[in-house]
Amino acid sequence: MPINILINLHSAILVMKNIFSTLTFFLIPVLFLACSKPEKPTSKWDKAQLVWSDEFDGSEVDTSKWTFETGARGWGNNEWQDYKPLEHGNATVSDGMLHITAKLEGEGQNIGDYTSARMNSTESFTYGRMEARAKIPDYKGKGIWPAIWMLGTNIGEIGWPNSGEIDIMEYVSYNPDSVVFSIHSVANNHKDGTQVSTGFVGLPTAEEEFHNYGILWDEESLSFYIDDIDNVVLTFDRPEEYDQNNWPFDKPFYFLLNIAVGGDWGGLMGVDDSIFPATMDIDYIRVWQLK
């Protein structure tokens, strides 16, 4: 073989080696990255600090943290329960949990025949991550309406829906295995049929297992999640042109915990008197805020 052909062949081999080395240099990291498990994005809420909680670790309701609303007045929704004070026993603490129990104490099918508890937190909060870990009452039939929610502290002065309402979790037993998340304001509320809501979100173990129900609330939005802050089921953004009618969520709100009986929504399909007593268990209520 002529010498010039040998030289050209040798040069071609060197070029191919260089190309292979270059491709290997770039491809190996790419393959490594493709096979590596991506890290979970860091949320600003990971830096939030716990500022308030009730872990329900004692043997009775902490009355420095909770007050009781009482009465059988329909509560704006034609509800049938008579909310009782602490001493009546519809709200108890044991085994590290709060238990709210709705009971049938009359003949049934009329307002006041059922007792329950409606607890309001003495503390109020503006912005933060609020979370409740709870188990819905065992499913037995239609007629109850448990809720974990918040109202603006100025409701006594300006009324509802002007005060705003944040429904961290609602459940109606005529539609089992599901929960609902909503906000209410003058511009968006259920009385006008304009509320902002998820509708029924399927949760097959709602009545059998504890779940975390929470909100992520800042100056610009309200997001609702189940179990994990990444599992957001609804986000309501502050409108570009906002006021107290469409964004009352810039002031303190307090927690409410209750089980209603019957009512415009809870009793939409009737009330089955065989389902009582019905108990909602709450493991904790916690509030984290950004510093």
C-alpha positions in Angstrom: 0.0 0.0 0.0 1.4 3.4 -0.9 2.7 5.5 2.0 0.3 8.4 1.3 -2.7 6.1 1.7 -1.4 4.8 5.0 -0.9 8.3 6.3 -4.5 9.3 5.3 -5.9 6.2 6.9 -4.0 6.9 10.1 -5.3 10.5 10.2 -8.9 9.3 9.7 -8.6 6.9 12.6 -7.4 9.7 14.8 -10.3 12.0 13.8 -12.8 9.2 14.6 -11.2 8.7 18.0 -11.5 12.4 18.8 -15.1 12.5 17.7 -15.9 9.4 19.9 -14.1 11.0 22.9 -16.0 14.2 22.5 -19.4 12.5 22.2 -18.6 10.3 25.3 -17.7 13.5 27.3 -21.1 15.1 26.6 -23.3 12.0 26.6 -22.3 10.4 29.9 -23.5 13.3 32.0 -26.7 13.6 30.0 -27.4 9.9 30.6 -26.6 10.3 34.3 -29.0 13.2 34.6 -31.7 11.3 32.8 -31.4 8.4 35.1 -31.1 10.5 38.3 -34.3 11.1 40.4 -35.1 14.8 40.2 -35.2 16.7 43.5 -38.5 18.0 44.8 -38.7 21.8 44.2 -38.3 23.8 47.3 -41.5 25.7 48.3 -41.4 28.9 50.2 -43.7 27.2 52.7 -40.9 24.8 53.6 -39.4 27.8 55.5 -42.5 28.7 57.4 -42.4 28.5 61.2 -45.0 26.9 63.4 -46.6 29.8 65.3 -49.7 28.2 66.9 -51.3 24.7 67.3 -53.6 22.6 69.3 -52.4 19.0 69.5 -55.3 18.0 71.7 -52.9 16.1 74.0 -54.7 16.8 77.3 -57.9 15.3 78.8 -60.2 18.2 78.0 -60.8 21.1 75.6 -58.4 23.9 76.2 -60.7 26.9 76.8 -57.9 29.3 76.4 -57.8 28.3 72.8 -61.5 27.6 72.0 -64.9 29.1 72.8 -68.3 27.6 72.0 -71.2 29.1 70.1 -74.5 27.7 71.2 -78.1 27.6 70.1 -80.6 26.1 67.7 -81.3 28.9 65.3 -80.7 27.4 61.9 -77.4 29.1 61.5 -78.3 30.7 58.2 -78.7 27.4 56.5 -81.9 25.9 58.1 -79.8 23.5 60.1 -81.4 21.2 62.7 -78.8 20.9 65.4 -78.7 22.6 68.8 -75.1 23.6 69.4 -74.3 23.0 73.1 -71.7 24.3 75.5 -68.6 22.4 76.5 -70.3 20.9 79.6 -72.9 19.0 77.5 -70.2 16.6 76.2 -70.5 17.0 72.4 -66.8 18.0 72.3 -64.3 15.9 74.2 -60.6 15.3 74.2 -59.0 11.8 74.6 -56.2 9.7 73.1 -54.5 12.8 71.7 -57.5 13.9 69.7 -60.5 16.2 69.7 -63.9 14.4 69.2 -66.9 16.4 68.0 -70.1 14.3 68.2 -73.5 15.0 66.8 -76.3 13.2 68.7 -80.0 12.5 68.4 -81.6 13.6 71.7 -85.1 14.2 70.7 -87.7 12.4 68.6 -85.9 13.5 65.4 -86.7 15.3 62.1 -87.1 18.7 63.7 -84.8 21.5 64.7 -83.4 21.1 68.2 -83.8 17.3 68.2 -80.0 16.9 67.6 -77.1 18.3 69.6 -73.6 19.1 68.4 -70.7 21.4 69.1 -69.4 24.5 67.2 -65.9 25.6 68.4 -64.3 28.9 67.6 -60.6 29.6 68.0 -59.7 32.5 70.3 -56.7 33.3 68.1 -56.9 34.7 64.6 -54.4 34.8 61.7 -53.7 36.7 58.6 -51.8 34.6 56.0 -49.9 31.4 56.5 -50.2 27.6 56.1 -53.2 26.3 58.1 -53.6 22.6 58.4 -56.0 20.2 60.2 -55.5 16.5 60.4 -58.9 14.8 60.7 -61.1 11.8 60.1 -64.6 12.3 58.9 -67.4 10.4 60.9 -67.8 6.8 59.9 -70.3 6.5 57.0 -73.7 5.4 58.1 -76.1 7.4 56.0 -77.2 10.9 54.9 -77.8 14.0 57.0 -74.5 15.3 58.6 -72.3 18.2 57.5 -68.9 18.3 59.3 -66.6 21.3 58.5 -63.3 22.8 59.3 -63.3 26.4 58.2 -62.5 30.1 58.9 -64.4 33.4 59.2 -63.1 37.0 59.2 -63.0 38.4 62.8 -65.1 41.4 61.7 -68.2 39.3 61.0 -69.9 40.8 64.1 -69.6 44.2 62.6 -70.2 43.7 58.9 -71.9 40.3 58.7 -71.6 37.4 56.2 -70.5 37.2 53.4 -68.7 40.5 53.8 -66.5 39.0 56.4 -65.3 36.3 54.0 -65.2 32.5 54.5 -62.5 29.9 53.9 -63.7 26.3 53.9 -60.7 24.2 54.6 -62.8 21.1 54.5 -66.5 20.4 54.2 -68.3 17.0 53.9 -71.9 16.1 53.4 -72.7 12.5 54.1 -75.3 12.1 51.3 -72.2 12.1 49.0 -69.6 9.9 50.8 -66.0 9.3 49.8 -65.5 13.0 48.9 -64.8 16.4 50.4 -65.3 20.0 49.2 -63.1 23.2 49.4 -64.5 26.7 48.9 -64.2 30.4 49.5 -67.0 32.9 50.0 -67.2 36.6 49.7 -69.7 39.3 48.6 -68.7 38.6 45.0 -68.5 34.8 45.4 -70.9 33.0 47.8 -73.3 30.0 47.8 -76.4 32.1 48.5 -76.0 33.7 45.0 -74.6 30.5 43.5 -71.3 32.2 42.8 -69.0 30.6 45.3 -65.5 29.5 44.2 -65.3 25.8 44.9 -63.7 22.5 43.9 -67.1 20.7 43.9 -66.8 17.2 45.2 -63.2 15.9 45.3 -63.0 12.2 45.5 -61.3 10.8 48.6 -62.3 7.1 49.0 -60.8 6.8 52.5 -62.2 10.1 54.0 -64.4 8.2 56.5 -61.9 5.5 57.3 -58.6 7.3 57.6 -57.1 10.6 58.8 -56.1 13.1 56.2 -54.5 16.5 56.2 -56.6 19.3 55.0 -54.9 22.7 54.5 -54.5 26.0 52.9 -51.6 28.1 51.7 -52.6 31.7 52.1 -50.6 34.8 51.2 -51.2 38.3 49.9 -51.8 37.1 46.4 -53.6 33.8 46.5 -55.4 31.1 48.5 -54.5 27.4 47.7 -56.2 24.3 49.2 -54.5 21.0 49.5 -55.1 17.4 50.7 -52.4 15.5 52.7 -49.3 17.3 51.1 -48.7 20.9 50.2 -47.9 19.8 46.6 -51.3 18.2 46.2 -53.2 21.4 45.6 -56.8 21.0 44.5 -57.9 24.6 44.2 -56.2 28.0 43.9 -58.0 31.3 44.1 -55.9 34.2 42.9 -56.5 37.7 44.2 -58.3 39.6 41.3 -56.3 42.2 39.5 -58.8 44.8 40.6 -59.6 43.9 44.1 -61.5 45.3 47.1 -63.3 43.9 50.1 -66.1 42.5 48.0 -64.0 40.1 46.0 -60.9 39.8 48.2 -61.7 40.1 52.0 -58.8 37.8 52.6 -56.3 40.4 53.8 -57.3 40.5 57.5 -57.5 38.1 60.5 -59.6 35.0 60.3 -60.4 32.5 63.0 -61.0 28.7 63.0 -64.4 27.0 63.3 -64.9 23.3 64.0 -68.4 21.8 63.9 -70.8 19.1 62.7 -74.1 20.4 61.4 -77.2 18.3 61.0 -79.5 18.7 58.0 -79.7 22.2 56.5 -79.9 23.4 53.0 -76.9 21.4 51.9 -76.3 18.8 54.6 -79.9 17.8 54.6 -80.5 18.1 50.8 -81.3 14.4 50.6 -82.8 14.2 54.1 -81.5 13.1 57.5 -81.3 9.4 58.5 -81.8 9.2 62.3 -80.1 5.9 62.4 -76.6 7.4 61.8 -76.3 9.0 65.3 -74.1 9.4 67.2 -71.6 10.7 64.5 -68.1 11.7 65.5 -65.4 13.7 63.7 -61.9 13.1 65.1 -59.3 15.9 64.8 -55.7 15.0 65.6 -54.4 18.6 65.4 -54.8 22.1 64.1 -51.6 23.9 63.1 -50.6 27.3 61.8 -47.2 28.1 60.1 -46.2 31.6 59.0 -43.4 33.1 57.0 -41.1 35.4 58.9 
